[in-house]
Amino acid sequence: MPATDEAVTLAITAADAADDRKATDLSILEVADILAVVDLFVLATASSDRQIRAVADRIEERLREDHDRKVLRREGEPASGWVLLDYGDIVCHVFGDEQRDYYSLDRLWADVPRRDITSGERVAAPRPGAGADRETEVVGGRVPNPFDVELDDDVEDASDDEVEVEVTDQP
């Protein structure tokens, strides 16, 4: 089920509020088809603790003034590099540069639809590896998983029934 019109309107306002405070790398991810508890994620990046606080405060202020919506839960501190504002149907993530790259929600949710930050319209369907352009190389049409296990070249070419595994006790 796609995001509700109300959630889209709130997300546009949140993105605009983040832009008011010069946040960068703004995006709206539609997670409604995957998560039953939230329709949209709004992602924003700020360059300092002070800017993270200013962006989060401005989002709260605009959603309260324009839509009479109060944040249900605010998690994180600007000093941690990530503040989360939970409004139920939308969740706003305000990251510092380093945390945005580290947690890489764009890559984690690479296959969900995106929404335009000004109109709320769905943008082109995500391509394989979408969101991976943040210092992550797409290899063979797929985004590398940080939990992938490195295999020896001779093992990668072997079929599953040909793989020999050596188990050793570790101290």
Secondary structure, DSSP 8 states (H G I E B T S, - for coil): ----HHHHHHHHHHHHHHHHTT-EEEEEEE-TTT-SS-SEEEEEEESSHHHHHHHHHHHHHHHHHHH----SEEE--GGGTEEEEE-SSEEEEEEEHHHHHHH-HHHHTTTS-EE-TTT--B-S---TTTTTTTT---BTTB---TT-----HHHHTS-GGG---------
